[in-house]
Amino acid sequence: MYRDRIAGGMRIPAVLAAAAAIAAFGLLSTPVASAQPGQCPEGQFPTSDGSGCAGIPDPTAYGCPPGDFECMFEKELGPR
C-alpha cells in the first residue's frame, strides 16, 4: 500500500523534470537574433549610429605614411 503511494508520488516529479528538460533543450537550441540588422562586408565595421557600414580610413589621405593611424588621429584631432 505504501509502495503504491510512494511510486505514485515519484511519477509527478519525474514527468515535470522531463518536461523541464525538453523545454530547456528547446530554448537552448533556438537561434538568437542578432541586434544588428545586417552584417558588414570584410574590412568594414558598423557605424556608431547604426545607419550602415564604414571602412577603415586611409592615413595617406591625411598626409601620413600608410598604416600610421596615430599620425592620422593627431592631424585630425590635434596633438594630445
PDB file with one MODEL, atoms N, CA, C and O in Angstrom:
MODEL        1
ATOM      1  N   MET A   1       0.809  -1.181   0.000  1.00  0.00           N
ATOM      2  CA  MET A   1       0.000   0.000   0.000  1.00  0.00           C
ATOM      3  C   MET A   1       0.864   1.262   0.000  1.00  0.00           C
ATOM      4  O   MET A   1       0.635   2.182  -0.785  1.00  0.00           O
ATOM      5  N   TYR A   2       1.859   1.294   0.890  1.00  0.00           N
ATOM      6  CA  TYR A   2       2.735   2.454   0.917  1.00  0.00           C
ATOM      7  C   TYR A   2       3.621   2.514  -0.319  1.00  0.00           C
ATOM      8  O   TYR A   2       3.976   3.598  -0.783  1.00  0.00           O
ATOM      9  N   ARG A   3       3.969   1.369  -0.842  1.00  0.00           N
ATOM     10  CA  ARG A   3       4.807   1.344  -2.047  1.00  0.00           C
ATOM     11  C   ARG A   3       4.069   1.968  -3.219  1.00  0.00           C
ATOM     12  O   ARG A   3       4.676   2.672  -4.026  1.00  0.00           O
ATOM     13  N   ASP A   4       2.761   1.719  -3.326  1.00  0.00           N
ATOM     14  CA  ASP A   4       1.991   2.316  -4.412  1.00  0.00           C
ATOM     15  C   ASP A   4       1.926   3.835  -4.264  1.00  0.00           C
ATOM     16  O   ASP A   4       2.014   4.557  -5.257  1.00  0.00           O
ATOM     17  N   ARG A   5       1.775   4.321  -3.043  1.00  0.00           N
ATOM     18  CA  ARG A   5       1.721   5.765  -2.810  1.00  0.00           C
ATOM     19  C   ARG A   5       3.073   6.409  -3.121  1.00  0.00           C
ATOM     20  O   ARG A   5       3.126   7.481  -3.723  1.00  0.00           O
ATOM     21  N   ILE A   6       4.142   5.772  -2.719  1.00  0.00           N
ATOM     22  CA  ILE A   6       5.477   6.307  -2.983  1.00  0.00           C
ATOM     23  C   ILE A   6       5.744   6.305  -4.486  1.00  0.00           C
ATOM     24  O   ILE A   6       6.256   7.289  -5.019  1.00  0.00           O
ATOM     25  N   ALA A   7       5.412   5.231  -5.168  1.00  0.00           N
ATOM     26  CA  ALA A   7       5.617   5.149  -6.617  1.00  0.00           C
ATOM     27  C   ALA A   7       4.771   6.194  -7.336  1.00  0.00           C
ATOM     28  O   ALA A   7       5.232   6.807  -8.300  1.00  0.00           O
ATOM     29  N   GLY A   8       3.539   6.404  -6.879  1.00  0.00           N
ATOM     30  CA  GLY A   8       2.679   7.415  -7.493  1.00  0.00           C
ATOM     31  C   GLY A   8       3.196   8.818  -7.242  1.00  0.00           C
ATOM     32  O   GLY A   8       3.082   9.689  -8.105  1.00  0.00           O
ATOM     33  N   GLY A   9       3.765   9.044  -6.064  1.00  0.00           N
ATOM     34  CA  GLY A   9       4.326  10.350  -5.735  1.00  0.00           C
ATOM     35  C   GLY A   9       5.604  10.657  -6.488  1.00  0.00           C
ATOM     36  O   GLY A   9       5.936  11.828  -6.670  1.00  0.00           O
ATOM     37  N   MET A  10       6.321   9.657  -6.927  1.00  0.00           N
ATOM     38  CA  MET A  10       7.565   9.869  -7.660  1.00  0.00           C
ATOM     39  C   MET A  10       7.312  10.083  -9.149  1.00  0.00           C
ATOM     40  O   MET A  10       8.178  10.595  -9.859  1.00  0.00           O
ATOM     41  N   ARG A  11       6.143   9.698  -9.618  1.00  0.00           N
ATOM     42  CA  ARG A  11       5.833   9.838 -11.036  1.00  0.00           C
ATOM     43  C   ARG A  11       5.697  11.300 -11.434  1.00  0.00           C
ATOM     44  O   ARG A  11       6.190  11.700 -12.489  1.00  0.00           O
ATOM     45  N   ILE A  12       5.042  12.096 -10.612  1.00  0.00           N
ATOM     46  CA  ILE A  12       4.802  13.506 -10.946  1.00  0.00           C
ATOM     47  C   ILE A  12       6.118  14.281 -11.063  1.00  0.00           C
ATOM     48  O   ILE A  12       6.305  14.963 -12.071  1.00  0.00           O
ATOM     49  N   PRO A  13       7.035  14.220 -10.104  1.00  0.00           N
ATOM     50  CA  PRO A  13       8.304  14.945 -10.273  1.00  0.00           C
ATOM     51  C   PRO A  13       9.111  14.471 -11.480  1.00  0.00           C
ATOM     52  O   PRO A  13       9.802  15.269 -12.113  1.00  0.00           O
ATOM     53  N   ALA A  14       9.031  13.196 -11.799  1.00  0.00           N
ATOM     54  CA  ALA A  14       9.770  12.691 -12.955  1.00  0.00           C
ATOM     55  C   ALA A  14       9.194  13.268 -14.244  1.00  0.00           C
ATOM     56  O   ALA A  14       9.945  13.620 -15.153  1.00  0.00           O
ATOM     57  N   VAL A  15       7.874  13.367 -14.332  1.00  0.00           N
ATOM     58  CA  VAL A  15       7.237  13.941 -15.521  1.00  0.00           C
ATOM     59  C   VAL A  15       7.562  15.428 -15.621  1.00  0.00           C
ATOM     60  O   VAL A  15       7.839  15.929 -16.711  1.00  0.00           O
ATOM     61  N   LEU A  16       7.530  16.141 -14.486  1.00  0.00           N
ATOM     62  CA  LEU A  16       7.871  17.565 -14.501  1.00  0.00           C
ATOM     63  C   LEU A  16       9.335  17.788 -14.879  1.00  0.00           C
ATOM     64  O   LEU A  16       9.650  18.725 -15.612  1.00  0.00           O
ATOM     65  N   ALA A  17      10.216  16.944 -14.387  1.00  0.00           N
ATOM     66  CA  ALA A  17      11.636  17.058 -14.737  1.00  0.00           C
ATOM     67  C   ALA A  17      11.852  16.802 -16.225  1.00  0.00           C
ATOM     68  O   ALA A  17      12.644  17.492 -16.867  1.00  0.00           O
ATOM     69  N   ALA A  18      11.158  15.823 -16.767  1.00  0.00           N
ATOM     70  CA  ALA A  18      11.280  15.535 -18.200  1.00  0.00           C
ATOM     71  C   ALA A  18      10.746  16.702 -19.025  1.00  0.00           C
ATOM     72  O   ALA A  18      11.346  17.065 -20.037  1.00  0.00           O
ATOM     73  N   ALA A  19       9.627  17.297 -18.606  1.00  0.00           N
ATOM     74  CA  ALA A  19       9.070  18.441 -19.338  1.00  0.00           C
ATOM     75  C   ALA A  19      10.009  19.643 -19.257  1.00  0.00           C
ATOM     76  O   ALA A  19      10.181  20.360 -20.243  1.00  0.00           O
ATOM     77  N   ALA A  20      10.612  19.869 -18.100  1.00  0.00           N
ATOM     78  CA  ALA A  20      11.555  20.973 -17.957  1.00  0.00           C
ATOM     79  C   ALA A  20      12.791  20.752 -18.821  1.00  0.00           C
ATOM     80  O   ALA A  20      13.316  21.702 -19.402  1.00  0.00           O
ATOM     81  N   ALA A  21      13.258  19.522 -18.911  1.00  0.00           N
ATOM     82  CA  ALA A  21      14.419  19.213 -19.746  1.00  0.00           C
ATOM     83  C   ALA A  21      14.115  19.438 -21.219  1.00  0.00           C
ATOM     84  O   ALA A  21      14.949  19.963 -21.958  1.00  0.00           O
ATOM     85  N   ILE A  22      12.934  19.045 -21.640  1.00  0.00           N
ATOM     86  CA  ILE A  22      12.550  19.252 -23.042  1.00  0.00           C
ATOM     87  C   ILE A  22      12.445  20.742 -23.345  1.00  0.00           C
ATOM     88  O   ILE A  22      12.902  21.194 -24.395  1.00  0.00           O
ATOM     89  N   ALA A  23      11.843  21.514 -22.428  1.00  0.00           N
ATOM     90  CA  ALA A  23      11.721  22.963 -22.628  1.00  0.00           C
ATOM     91  C   ALA A  23      13.093  23.630 -22.646  1.00  0.00           C
ATOM     92  O   ALA A  23      13.339  24.509 -23.472  1.00  0.00           O
ATOM     93  N   ALA A  24      13.984  23.227 -21.751  1.00  0.00           N
ATOM     94  CA  ALA A  24      15.329  23.809 -21.713  1.00  0.00           C
ATOM     95  C   ALA A  24      16.093  23.489 -22.988  1.00  0.00           C
ATOM     96  O   ALA A  24      16.771  24.358 -23.535  1.00  0.00           O
ATOM     97  N   PHE A  25      15.992  22.264 -23.467  1.00  0.00           N
ATOM     98  CA  PHE A  25      16.660  21.905 -24.711  1.00  0.00           C
ATOM     99  C   PHE A  25      16.115  22.735 -25.875  1.00  0.00           C
ATOM    100  O   PHE A  25      16.879  23.180 -26.732  1.00  0.00           O
ATOM    101  N   GLY A  26      14.810  22.942 -25.906  1.00  0.00           N
ATOM    102  CA  GLY A  26      14.213  23.745 -26.967  1.00  0.00           C
ATOM    103  C   GLY A  26      14.681  25.186 -26.928  1.00  0.00           C
ATOM    104  O   GLY A  26      14.947  25.782 -27.972  1.00  0.00           O
ATOM    105  N   LEU A  27      14.785  25.756 -25.727  1.00  0.00           N
ATOM    106  CA  LEU A  27      15.246  27.137 -25.612  1.00  0.00           C
ATOM    107  C   LEU A  27      16.715  27.272 -25.952  1.00  0.00           C
ATOM    108  O   LEU A  27      17.116  28.261 -26.566  1.00  0.00           O
ATOM    109  N   LEU A  28      17.519  26.310 -25.569  1.00  0.00           N
ATOM    110  CA  LEU A  28      18.946  26.385 -25.859  1.00  0.00           C
ATOM    111  C   LEU A  28      19.270  26.149 -27.324  1.00  0.00           C
ATOM    112  O   LEU A  28      20.280  26.647 -27.822  1.00  0.00           O
ATOM    113  N   SER A  29      18.436  25.402 -28.017  1.00  0.00           N
ATOM    114  CA  SER A  29      18.727  25.115 -29.417  1.00  0.00           C
ATOM    115  C   SER A  29      18.117  26.146 -30.369  1.00  0.00           C
ATOM    116  O   SER A  29      18.357  26.087 -31.575  1.00  0.00           O
ATOM    117  N   THR A  30      17.338  27.081 -29.847  1.00  0.00           N
ATOM    118  CA  THR A  30      16.742  28.120 -30.679  1.00  0.00           C
ATOM    119  C   THR A  30      17.787  29.178 -30.995  1.00  0.00           C
ATOM    120  O   THR A  30      18.454  29.661 -30.080  1.00  0.00           O
ATOM    121  N   PRO A  31      17.952  29.553 -32.250  1.00  0.00           N
ATOM    122  CA  PRO A  31      18.940  30.579 -32.572  1.00  0.00           C
ATOM    123  C   PRO A  31      18.514  31.940 -32.022  1.00  0.00           C
ATOM    124  O   PRO A  31      17.327  32.262 -31.970  1.00  0.00           O
ATOM    125  N   VAL A  32      19.489  32.716 -31.622  1.00  0.00           N
ATOM    126  CA  VAL A  32      19.231  34.039 -31.062  1.00  0.00           C
ATOM    127  C   VAL A  32      19.392  35.058 -32.180  1.00  0.00           C
ATOM    128  O   VAL A  32      20.357  34.997 -32.942  1.00  0.00           O
ATOM    129  N   ALA A  33      18.459  35.987 -32.283  1.00  0.00           N
ATOM    130  CA  ALA A  33      18.524  37.014 -33.324  1.00  0.00           C
ATOM    131  C   ALA A  33      19.640  38.001 -33.003  1.00  0.00           C
ATOM    132  O   ALA A  33      19.897  38.302 -31.837  1.00  0.00           O
ATOM    133  N   SER A  34      20.288  38.494 -34.024  1.00  0.00           N
ATOM    134  CA  SER A  34      21.353  39.470 -33.853  1.00  0.00           C
ATOM    135  C   SER A  34      20.753  40.852 -33.680  1.00  0.00           C
ATOM    136  O   SER A  34      19.706  41.157 -34.250  1.00  0.00           O
ATOM    137  N   ALA A  35      21.421  41.689 -32.891  1.00  0.00           N
ATOM    138  CA  ALA A  35      20.941  43.054 -32.677  1.00  0.00           C
ATOM    139  C   ALA A  35      21.203  43.915 -33.905  1.00  0.00           C
ATOM    140  O   ALA A  35      20.539  44.934 -34.094  1.00  0.00           O
ATOM    141  N   GLN A  36      22.149  43.527 -34.732  1.00  0.00           N
ATOM    142  CA  GLN A  36      22.460  44.293 -35.925  1.00  0.00           C
ATOM    143  C   GLN A  36      21.574  43.849 -37.069  1.00  0.00           C
ATOM    144  O   GLN A  36      21.355  42.651 -37.250  1.00  0.00           O
ATOM    145  N   PRO A  37      21.056  44.797 -37.849  1.00  0.00           N
ATOM    146  CA  PRO A  37      20.173  44.413 -38.948  1.00  0.00           C
ATOM    147  C   PRO A  37      20.879  43.628 -40.039  1.00  0.00           C
ATOM    148  O   PRO A  37      20.257  42.773 -40.671  1.00  0.00           O
ATOM    149  N   GLY A  38      22.145  43.886 -40.278  1.00  0.00           N
ATOM    150  CA  GLY A  38      22.875  43.157 -41.311  1.00  0.00           C
ATOM    151  C   GLY A  38      24.342  43.091 -40.979  1.00  0.00           C
ATOM    152  O   GLY A  38      24.824  43.801 -40.097  1.00  0.00           O
ATOM    153  N   GLN A  39      25.038  42.255 -41.671  1.00  0.00           N
ATOM    154  CA  GLN A  39      26.468  42.128 -41.447  1.00  0.00           C
ATOM    155  C   GLN A  39      27.202  43.024 -42.432  1.00  0.00           C
ATOM    156  O   GLN A  39      26.781  43.188 -43.577  1.00  0.00           O
ATOM    157  N   CYS A  40      28.287  43.591 -41.979  1.00  0.00           N
ATOM    158  CA  CYS A  40      29.118  44.420 -42.851  1.00  0.00           C
ATOM    159  C   CYS A  40      30.108  43.523 -43.580  1.00  0.00           C
ATOM    160  O   CYS A  40      30.519  42.492 -43.049  1.00  0.00           O
ATOM    161  N   PRO A  41      30.492  43.909 -44.791  1.00  0.00           N
ATOM    162  CA  PRO A  41      31.484  43.131 -45.521  1.00  0.00           C
ATOM    163  C   PRO A  41      32.831  43.154 -44.790  1.00  0.00           C
ATOM    164  O   PRO A  41      33.058  43.993 -43.919  1.00  0.00           O
ATOM    165  N   GLU A  42      33.699  42.247 -45.147  1.00  0.00           N
ATOM    166  CA  GLU A  42      35.005  42.158 -44.509  1.00  0.00           C
ATOM    167  C   GLU A  42      35.790  43.440 -44.755  1.00  0.00           C
ATOM    168  O   GLU A  42      35.802  43.966 -45.867  1.00  0.00           O
ATOM    169  N   GLY A  43      36.440  43.932 -43.720  1.00  0.00           N
ATOM    170  CA  GLY A  43      37.201  45.169 -43.823  1.00  0.00           C
ATOM    171  C   GLY A  43      36.393  46.393 -43.464  1.00  0.00           C
ATOM    172  O   GLY A  43      36.925  47.503 -43.480  1.00  0.00           O
ATOM    173  N   GLN A  44      35.119  46.226 -43.138  1.00  0.00           N
ATOM    174  CA  GLN A  44      34.273  47.341 -42.732  1.00  0.00           C
ATOM    175  C   GLN A  44      33.667  47.037 -41.375  1.00  0.00           C
ATOM    176  O   GLN A  44      33.679  45.894 -40.917  1.00  0.00           O
ATOM    177  N   PHE A  45      33.139  48.068 -40.740  1.00  0.00           N
ATOM    178  CA  PHE A  45      32.534  47.914 -39.429  1.00  0.00           C
ATOM    179  C   PHE A  45      31.264  48.745 -39.364  1.00  0.00           C
ATOM    180  O   PHE A  45      31.126  49.696 -40.133  1.00  0.00           O
ATOM    181  N   PRO A  46      30.324  48.422 -38.470  1.00  0.00           N
ATOM    182  CA  PRO A  46      29.090  49.196 -38.366  1.00  0.00           C
ATOM    183  C   PRO A  46      29.361  50.600 -37.822  1.00  0.00           C
ATOM    184  O   PRO A  46      30.224  50.779 -36.962  1.00  0.00           O
ATOM    185  N   THR A  47      28.636  51.577 -38.315  1.00  0.00           N
ATOM    186  CA  THR A  47      28.779  52.936 -37.814  1.00  0.00           C
ATOM    187  C   THR A  47      28.158  53.039 -36.428  1.00  0.00           C
ATOM    188  O   THR A  47      27.348  52.197 -36.039  1.00  0.00           O
ATOM    189  N   SER A  48      28.539  54.068 -35.690  1.00  0.00           N
ATOM    190  CA  SER A  48      28.064  54.207 -34.306  1.00  0.00           C
ATOM    191  C   SER A  48      26.566  54.474 -34.237  1.00  0.00           C
ATOM    192  O   SER A  48      25.924  54.098 -33.256  1.00  0.00           O
ATOM    193  N   ASP A  49      25.996  55.111 -35.247  1.00  0.00           N
ATOM    194  CA  ASP A  49      24.550  55.374 -35.214  1.00  0.00           C
ATOM    195  C   ASP A  49      23.740  54.241 -35.842  1.00  0.00           C
ATOM    196  O   ASP A  49      22.510  54.293 -35.857  1.00  0.00           O
ATOM    197  N   GLY A  50      24.420  53.221 -36.357  1.00  0.00           N
ATOM    198  CA  GLY A  50      23.734  52.058 -36.903  1.00  0.00           C
ATOM    199  C   GLY A  50      23.134  52.262 -38.275  1.00  0.00           C
ATOM    200  O   GLY A  50      22.321  51.457 -38.729  1.00  0.00           O
ATOM    201  N   SER A  51      23.532  53.344 -38.946  1.00  0.00           N
ATOM    202  CA  SER A  51      22.944  53.648 -40.248  1.00  0.00           C
ATOM    203  C   SER A  51      23.560  52.857 -41.396  1.00  0.00           C
ATOM    204  O   SER A  51      23.001  52.839 -42.492  1.00  0.00           O
ATOM    205  N   GLY A  52      24.675  52.216 -41.177  1.00  0.00           N
ATOM    206  CA  GLY A  52      25.299  51.455 -42.258  1.00  0.00           C
ATOM    207  C   GLY A  52      26.678  50.972 -41.869  1.00  0.00           C
ATOM    208  O   GLY A  52      26.977  50.760 -40.694  1.00  0.00           O
ATOM    209  N   CYS A  53      27.508  50.803 -42.877  1.00  0.00           N
ATOM    210  CA  CYS A  53      28.860  50.305 -42.663  1.00  0.00           C
ATOM    211  C   CYS A  53      29.862  51.355 -43.116  1.00  0.00           C
ATOM    212  O   CYS A  53      29.589  52.142 -44.023  1.00  0.00           O
ATOM    213  N   ALA A  54      31.017  51.357 -42.476  1.00  0.00           N
ATOM    214  CA  ALA A  54      32.082  52.277 -42.846  1.00  0.00           C
ATOM    215  C   ALA A  54      33.377  51.497 -42.921  1.00  0.00           C
ATOM    216  O   ALA A  54      33.569  50.506 -42.217  1.00  0.00           O
ATOM    217  N   GLY A  55      34.256  51.958 -43.782  1.00  0.00           N
ATOM    218  CA  GLY A  55      35.551  51.310 -43.928  1.00  0.00           C
ATOM    219  C   GLY A  55      36.590  51.949 -43.027  1.00  0.00           C
ATOM    220  O   GLY A  55      36.335  52.982 -42.407  1.00  0.00           O
ATOM    221  N   ILE A  56      37.739  51.347 -42.956  1.00  0.00           N
ATOM    222  CA  ILE A  56      38.842  51.904 -42.184  1.00  0.00           C
ATOM    223  C   ILE A  56      39.428  53.064 -42.976  1.00  0.00           C
ATOM    224  O   ILE A  56      39.719  52.914 -44.163  1.00  0.00           O
ATOM    225  N   PRO A  57      39.608  54.227 -42.335  1.00  0.00           N
ATOM    226  CA  PRO A  57      40.127  55.382 -43.078  1.00  0.00           C
ATOM    227  C   PRO A  57      41.563  55.166 -43.540  1.00  0.00           C
ATOM    228  O   PRO A  57      42.316  54.393 -42.947  1.00  0.00           O
ATOM    229  N   ASP A  58      41.919  55.853 -44.592  1.00  0.00           N
ATOM    230  CA  ASP A  58      43.255  55.741 -45.175  1.00  0.00           C
ATOM    231  C   ASP A  58      44.137  56.847 -44.621  1.00  0.00           C
ATOM    232  O   ASP A  58      43.856  58.020 -44.863  1.00  0.00           O
ATOM    233  N   PRO A  59      45.190  56.519 -43.889  1.00  0.00           N
ATOM    234  CA  PRO A  59      46.056  57.566 -43.319  1.00  0.00           C
ATOM    235  C   PRO A  59      46.755  58.411 -44.378  1.00  0.00           C
ATOM    236  O   PRO A  59      47.118  59.555 -44.104  1.00  0.00           O
ATOM    237  N   THR A  60      46.954  57.871 -45.585  1.00  0.00           N
ATOM    238  CA  THR A  60      47.641  58.643 -46.621  1.00  0.00           C
ATOM    239  C   THR A  60      46.797  59.833 -47.073  1.00  0.00           C
ATOM    240  O   THR A  60      47.338  60.786 -47.633  1.00  0.00           O
ATOM    241  N   ALA A  61      45.490  59.801 -46.843  1.00  0.00           N
ATOM    242  CA  ALA A  61      44.638  60.936 -47.203  1.00  0.00           C
ATOM    243  C   ALA A  61      44.889  62.130 -46.285  1.00  0.00           C
ATOM    244  O   ALA A  61      44.516  63.255 -46.619  1.00  0.00           O
ATOM    245  N   TYR A  62      45.512  61.898 -45.145  1.00  0.00           N
ATOM    246  CA  TYR A  62      45.806  62.966 -44.187  1.00  0.00           C
ATOM    247  C   TYR A  62      47.277  63.368 -44.230  1.00  0.00           C
ATOM    248  O   TYR A  62      47.730  64.152 -43.396  1.00  0.00           O
ATOM    249  N   GLY A  63      48.028  62.833 -45.200  1.00  0.00           N
ATOM    250  CA  GLY A  63      49.439  63.151 -45.347  1.00  0.00           C
ATOM    251  C   GLY A  63      50.343  62.327 -44.461  1.00  0.00           C
ATOM    252  O   GLY A  63      51.470  62.733 -44.179  1.00  0.00           O
ATOM    253  N   CYS A  64      49.878  61.191 -44.021  1.00  0.00           N
ATOM    254  CA  CYS A  64      50.664  60.309 -43.154  1.00  0.00           C
ATOM    255  C   CYS A  64      51.095  59.073 -43.931  1.00  0.00           C
ATOM    256  O   CYS A  64      50.509  58.758 -44.966  1.00  0.00           O
ATOM    257  N   PRO A  65      52.116  58.368 -43.441  1.00  0.00           N
ATOM    258  CA  PRO A  65      52.519  57.134 -44.111  1.00  0.00           C
ATOM    259  C   PRO A  65      51.437  56.062 -43.997  1.00  0.00           C
ATOM    260  O   PRO A  65      50.633  56.096 -43.065  1.00  0.00           O
ATOM    261  N   PRO A  66      51.409  55.117 -44.927  1.00  0.00           N
ATOM    262  CA  PRO A  66      50.386  54.064 -44.863  1.00  0.00           C
ATOM    263  C   PRO A  66      50.464  53.280 -43.549  1.00  0.00           C
ATOM    264  O   PRO A  66      51.547  52.877 -43.123  1.00  0.00           O
ATOM    265  N   GLY A  67      49.335  53.074 -42.927  1.00  0.00           N
ATOM    266  CA  GLY A  67      49.245  52.298 -41.701  1.00  0.00           C
ATOM    267  C   GLY A  67      49.561  53.084 -40.434  1.00  0.00           C
ATOM    268  O   GLY A  67      49.483  52.524 -39.341  1.00  0.00           O
ATOM    269  N   ASP A  68      49.916  54.370 -40.544  1.00  0.00           N
ATOM    270  CA  ASP A  68      50.243  55.183 -39.361  1.00  0.00           C
ATOM    271  C   ASP A  68      48.976  55.904 -38.889  1.00  0.00           C
ATOM    272  O   ASP A  68      48.753  57.074 -39.202  1.00  0.00           O
ATOM    273  N   PHE A  69      48.162  55.180 -38.134  1.00  0.00           N
ATOM    274  CA  PHE A  69      46.891  55.746 -37.683  1.00  0.00           C
ATOM    275  C   PHE A  69      47.084  56.775 -36.573  1.00  0.00           C
ATOM    276  O   PHE A  69      46.264  57.681 -36.419  1.00  0.00           O
ATOM    277  N   GLU A  70      48.160  56.643 -35.801  1.00  0.00           N
ATOM    278  CA  GLU A  70      48.421  57.620 -34.746  1.00  0.00           C
ATOM    279  C   GLU A  70      48.669  58.998 -35.354  1.00  0.00           C
ATOM    280  O   GLU A  70      48.159  59.998 -34.849  1.00  0.00           O
ATOM    281  N   CYS A  71      49.434  59.056 -36.417  1.00  0.00           N
ATOM    282  CA  CYS A  71      49.682  60.307 -37.126  1.00  0.00           C
ATOM    283  C   CYS A  71      48.383  60.879 -37.669  1.00  0.00           C
ATOM    284  O   CYS A  71      48.145  62.084 -37.587  1.00  0.00           O
ATOM    285  N   MET A  72      47.542  60.009 -38.226  1.00  0.00           N
ATOM    286  CA  MET A  72      46.268  60.460 -38.791  1.00  0.00           C
ATOM    287  C   MET A  72      45.384  61.076 -37.706  1.00  0.00           C
ATOM    288  O   MET A  72      44.784  62.129 -37.920  1.00  0.00           O
ATOM    289  N   PHE A  73      45.301  60.424 -36.542  1.00  0.00           N
ATOM    290  CA  PHE A  73      44.456  60.960 -35.469  1.00  0.00           C
ATOM    291  C   PHE A  73      45.018  62.263 -34.909  1.00  0.00           C
ATOM    292  O   PHE A  73      44.259  63.153 -34.526  1.00  0.00           O
ATOM    293  N   GLU A  74      46.353  62.378 -34.859  1.00  0.00           N
ATOM    294  CA  GLU A  74      46.949  63.627 -34.388  1.00  0.00           C
ATOM    295  C   GLU A  74      46.643  64.770 -35.340  1.00  0.00           C
ATOM    296  O   GLU A  74      46.380  65.889 -34.899  1.00  0.00           O
ATOM    297  N   LYS A  75      46.675  64.504 -36.641  1.00  0.00           N
ATOM    298  CA  LYS A  75      46.366  65.547 -37.618  1.00  0.00           C
ATOM    299  C   LYS A  75      44.874  65.880 -37.625  1.00  0.00           C
ATOM    300  O   LYS A  75      44.501  67.034 -37.834  1.00  0.00           O
ATOM    301  N   GLU A  76      44.024  64.887 -37.399  1.00  0.00           N
ATOM    302  CA  GLU A  76      42.589  65.097 -37.428  1.00  0.00           C
ATOM    303  C   GLU A  76      42.094  65.764 -36.132  1.00  0.00           C
ATOM    304  O   GLU A  76      41.299  66.703 -36.176  1.00  0.00           O
ATOM    305  N   LEU A  77      42.567  65.274 -34.997  1.00  0.00           N
ATOM    306  CA  LEU A  77      42.078  65.755 -33.708  1.00  0.00           C
ATOM    307  C   LEU A  77      43.000  66.760 -33.034  1.00  0.00           C
ATOM    308  O   LEU A  77      42.613  67.406 -32.060  1.00  0.00           O
ATOM    309  N   GLY A  78      44.212  66.892 -33.546  1.00  0.00           N
ATOM    310  CA  GLY A  78      45.182  67.771 -32.915  1.00  0.00           C
ATOM    311  C   GLY A  78      46.060  66.996 -31.947  1.00  0.00           C
ATOM    312  O   GLY A  78      45.709  65.889 -31.540  1.00  0.00           O
ATOM    313  N   PRO A  79      47.210  67.574 -31.572  1.00  0.00           N
ATOM    314  CA  PRO A  79      48.094  66.861 -30.654  1.00  0.00           C
ATOM    315  C   PRO A  79      47.451  66.732 -29.267  1.00  0.00           C
ATOM    316  O   PRO A  79      46.578  67.513 -28.888  1.00  0.00           O
ATOM    317  N   ARG A  80      47.903  65.740 -28.541  1.00  0.00           N
ATOM    318  CA  ARG A  80      47.359  65.496 -27.195  1.00  0.00           C
ATOM    319  C   ARG A  80      47.864  66.481 -26.197  1.00  0.00           C
ATOM    320  O   ARG A  80      47.501  66.412 -25.023  1.00  0.00           O
TER     321      ARG A  80
ENDMDL
END
